[in-house]
Amino acid sequence: MNLGKMIAIINQNHDGAIVNVEKETNNLNIDVRIKYLAKHIDETYSLMKYKIINFIKIEFKFDDKTEYEEIDVVKKMGLIIYSAEVGKERSLLIKVRSTENNYGKIHIWLDEQNDIKIYDQTDSEIEYDRFIRLCKKEPVKIPNSVKAE
Protein backbone atom coordinates (compact mmCIF):
# COMPACT_ATOMS: atom_id res chain seq x y z
CA MET A 1 0.00 0.00 0.00
CA ASN A 2 1.33 3.44 -0.70
CA LEU A 3 2.13 5.82 2.12
CA GLY A 4 -0.60 8.24 1.02
CA LYS A 5 -3.34 5.64 1.57
CA MET A 6 -1.84 4.74 4.94
CA ILE A 7 -1.94 8.41 5.95
CA ALA A 8 -5.55 8.72 4.74
CA ILE A 9 -6.53 5.74 6.93
CA ILE A 10 -4.86 7.16 10.05
CA ASN A 11 -6.38 10.60 9.42
CA GLN A 12 -9.87 9.09 9.62
CA ASN A 13 -9.07 8.45 13.30
CA HIS A 14 -8.84 12.16 14.17
CA ASP A 15 -9.72 12.58 17.87
CA GLY A 16 -9.46 8.82 18.46
CA ALA A 17 -7.55 7.66 21.54
CA ILE A 18 -4.72 5.16 21.13
CA VAL A 19 -5.54 2.51 23.72
CA ASN A 20 -3.04 -0.18 22.78
CA VAL A 21 0.20 -0.54 20.82
CA GLU A 22 1.86 -3.94 20.47
CA LYS A 23 4.97 -4.94 18.55
CA GLU A 24 4.66 -8.30 16.82
CA THR A 25 7.89 -9.23 14.99
CA ASN A 26 7.92 -6.80 12.02
CA ASN A 27 4.31 -5.71 12.56
CA LEU A 28 2.80 -3.08 14.79
CA ASN A 29 -0.76 -3.40 16.14
CA ILE A 30 -2.53 -0.19 17.11
CA ASP A 31 -6.00 -0.07 18.70
CA VAL A 32 -7.89 3.21 18.57
CA ARG A 33 -11.03 4.04 20.57
CA ILE A 34 -13.09 5.93 18.01
CA LYS A 35 -16.79 5.32 18.46
CA TYR A 36 -18.03 7.64 15.69
CA LEU A 37 -16.15 5.55 13.12
CA ALA A 38 -16.58 2.08 14.66
CA LYS A 39 -20.36 2.51 15.03
CA HIS A 40 -20.72 2.45 11.22
CA ILE A 41 -19.87 -1.25 11.43
CA ASP A 42 -21.90 -2.03 14.54
CA GLU A 43 -23.64 0.38 16.92
CA THR A 44 -22.04 -1.34 19.92
CA TYR A 45 -18.45 -1.00 18.65
CA SER A 46 -16.04 1.64 19.88
CA LEU A 47 -12.66 0.33 18.61
CA MET A 48 -10.86 0.20 15.28
CA LYS A 49 -7.70 -1.87 14.98
CA TYR A 50 -4.79 -1.42 12.61
CA LYS A 51 -1.80 -3.61 11.80
CA ILE A 52 1.14 -1.87 10.18
CA ILE A 53 3.04 -4.52 8.25
CA ASN A 54 6.84 -4.38 7.92
CA PHE A 55 7.71 -1.48 10.17
CA ILE A 56 11.34 -0.95 11.12
CA LYS A 57 11.06 1.04 14.34
CA ILE A 58 8.71 3.28 16.26
CA GLU A 59 9.52 6.25 18.46
CA PHE A 60 7.48 8.77 20.41
CA LYS A 61 8.35 12.13 21.90
CA PHE A 62 6.62 15.21 23.19
CA ASP A 63 7.45 18.36 21.26
CA ASP A 64 9.09 19.95 24.31
CA LYS A 65 11.50 17.03 24.87
CA THR A 66 14.56 16.15 22.88
CA GLU A 67 14.70 12.48 23.84
CA TYR A 68 12.38 9.79 22.56
CA GLU A 69 10.21 7.74 24.89
CA GLU A 70 9.65 4.01 24.85
CA ILE A 71 6.49 3.00 23.00
CA ASP A 72 5.08 1.54 26.24
CA VAL A 73 4.53 5.16 27.32
CA VAL A 74 2.04 5.58 24.46
CA LYS A 75 -0.12 2.75 25.81
CA LYS A 76 -0.41 4.34 29.22
CA MET A 77 -1.10 7.90 28.10
CA GLY A 78 -4.22 7.46 25.97
CA LEU A 79 -2.78 9.75 23.32
CA ILE A 80 -5.31 11.29 20.96
CA ILE A 81 -4.65 11.30 17.22
CA TYR A 82 -4.60 14.70 15.58
CA SER A 83 -3.27 13.94 12.10
CA ALA A 84 -0.83 11.89 10.05
CA GLU A 85 1.65 12.90 7.38
CA VAL A 86 4.81 11.76 5.64
CA GLY A 87 7.74 11.97 8.02
CA LYS A 88 11.44 11.98 7.38
CA GLU A 89 13.28 9.01 5.88
CA ARG A 90 10.15 7.16 4.72
CA SER A 91 8.36 7.33 8.02
CA LEU A 92 4.75 7.74 8.99
CA LEU A 93 4.43 10.69 11.34
CA ILE A 94 1.36 10.70 13.59
CA LYS A 95 0.75 13.93 15.50
CA VAL A 96 -0.92 13.35 18.85
CA ARG A 97 -1.91 15.16 22.01
CA SER A 98 -2.29 13.98 25.58
CA THR A 99 -5.31 14.60 27.77
CA GLU A 100 -3.25 17.43 29.35
CA ASN A 101 -2.92 18.98 25.86
CA ASN A 102 0.79 18.23 25.53
CA TYR A 103 1.57 17.66 21.87
CA GLY A 104 3.81 14.93 20.55
CA LYS A 105 4.80 12.84 17.56
CA ILE A 106 4.88 9.14 16.87
CA HIS A 107 7.37 8.24 14.13
CA ILE A 108 6.97 4.85 12.49
CA TRP A 109 9.76 3.98 10.07
CA LEU A 110 8.58 1.68 7.29
CA ASP A 111 10.13 -1.02 5.16
CA GLU A 112 9.73 -0.74 1.37
CA GLN A 113 7.16 -3.56 1.48
CA ASN A 114 4.91 -1.91 4.07
CA ASP A 115 1.15 -2.23 4.28
CA ILE A 116 -1.65 -1.55 6.71
CA LYS A 117 -4.51 -3.86 7.58
CA ILE A 118 -7.77 -2.57 9.02
CA TYR A 119 -9.87 -4.55 11.51
CA ASP A 120 -13.06 -3.98 13.43
CA GLN A 121 -13.44 -4.56 17.16
CA THR A 122 -13.90 -8.33 16.66
CA ASP A 123 -10.75 -8.64 14.52
CA SER A 124 -12.66 -9.00 11.23
CA GLU A 125 -10.59 -7.50 8.43
CA ILE A 126 -12.03 -4.53 6.54
CA GLU A 127 -10.84 -3.90 2.98
CA TYR A 128 -9.55 -0.40 2.19
CA ASP A 129 -12.40 0.48 -0.21
CA ARG A 130 -15.04 -0.57 2.34
CA PHE A 131 -13.28 1.42 5.04
CA ILE A 132 -13.35 4.54 2.87
CA ARG A 133 -17.08 4.03 2.17
CA LEU A 134 -17.71 3.68 5.92
CA CYS A 135 -15.80 6.90 6.57
CA LYS A 136 -17.90 8.80 4.05
CA LYS A 137 -20.98 8.18 6.20
CA GLU A 138 -19.51 10.69 8.66
CA PRO A 139 -16.53 12.40 7.00
CA VAL A 140 -13.58 13.62 8.99
CA LYS A 141 -11.80 16.80 7.97
CA ILE A 142 -8.28 15.94 6.87
CA PRO A 143 -5.68 18.74 7.02
CA ASN A 144 -4.94 20.20 3.56
CA SER A 145 -1.28 19.18 3.74
CA VAL A 146 -2.21 15.49 3.78
CA LYS A 147 -3.62 13.87 0.64
CA ALA A 148 -3.71 10.24 -0.44
CA GLU A 149 -1.46 9.43 -3.37
Buried (B, 14 or more C-beta within 10 A) or exposed (E): BEBEBBBBBBBBBBEBBBBEBEEEEEBBBBBBBBEEBBBBBEEEBBBBBBBBBBBEEBBBBBEEEEEBBEBEBBBEBEBBBBBBBBBEEEBBBBBBBEEEEBEBBBBBBBEEEBBBBBBBBEEEEBEBEEBBEBBEEEEBEBEEEBEBE
